[in-house]
Amino acid sequence: MRRKEHPYDGRRYLVDVNPLSKVIHDLEHEKKSCNIHKIIESHVKMLDTESQVNRLLLLNSDYNLCKCCMPEKYETYNR
């Protein structure tokens, strides 16, 4: 479920920019195990579309997709 409050602002994809994490989450398929509540606000970057996610992944190979909320894409991307 998308979150309406700041810093999420109803956007779909959350990028955890923490240098130790660098994980992309899909808030429409969020699971408890994603631990979104533990990501501090300064490490949150929000995206709207899958195209934006794909561009980020192409330009930054050190980011990963979340295996909890994006399992199919995680398997495909991490082959």
C-alpha positions in Angstrom: 0.0 0.0 0.0 1.4 3.4 -1.0 2.0 5.7 1.9 0.6 9.2 1.6 2.7 11.0 4.3 6.1 12.6 3.7 8.7 11.5 2.5 6.7 8.9 0.5 4.1 11.3 -0.8 2.0 8.6 -2.5 4.8 7.6 -4.8 5.3 3.9 -5.7 9.0 3.1 -5.5 11.3 3.7 -2.6 15.0 3.8 -3.1 17.1 3.3 0.1 20.2 5.3 -0.7 22.0 4.2 2.4 25.5 3.2 1.1 25.2 0.0 3.2 21.9 -1.0 1.7 21.1 0.5 -1.7 17.8 -1.4 -2.2 14.7 -0.5 -4.2 11.3 -1.3 -2.8 7.8 -1.4 -4.4 5.4 0.1 -1.9 2.4 -1.5 -3.7 3.7 -4.9 -2.7 5.4 -4.0 0.6 5.9 -6.8 3.1 6.7 -6.5 6.8 10.1 -8.0 6.1 11.0 -5.0 3.9 11.4 -3.0 7.1 10.5 0.3 5.5 9.9 1.8 8.9 13.6 1.4 9.7 14.8 3.5 6.7 15.6 7.0 7.9 14.1 9.9 6.0 17.5 11.1 4.7 18.0 7.8 3.0 14.7 7.8 1.2 14.4 8.7 -2.5 11.1 8.2 -4.1 10.3 7.3 -7.8 7.1 7.0 -9.6 7.6 4.6 -12.5 9.2 1.4 -13.4 11.1 3.3 -16.1 12.7 5.5 -13.5 13.7 2.3 -11.5 15.2 0.7 -14.7 17.2 3.9 -15.4 18.5 4.0 -11.9 19.6 0.4 -12.1 21.3 1.0 -15.5 23.2 4.0 -14.2 24.0 2.5 -10.8 24.9 -1.2 -10.8 25.4 -1.3 -7.0 21.6 -1.0 -6.4 19.5 -4.2 -5.9 15.8 -4.9 -6.0 14.1 -6.0 -2.8 13.6 -9.8 -2.7 10.6 -9.4 -0.5 8.4 -7.0 -2.3 9.8 -7.6 -5.8 10.6 -11.3 -5.9 10.1 -12.0 -9.6 12.1 -8.9 -10.7 14.7 -9.7 -8.0 15.2 -13.2 -9.5 15.4 -11.8 -13.1 17.7 -8.9 -12.3 20.1 -10.9 -10.1 20.8 -13.7 -12.5 
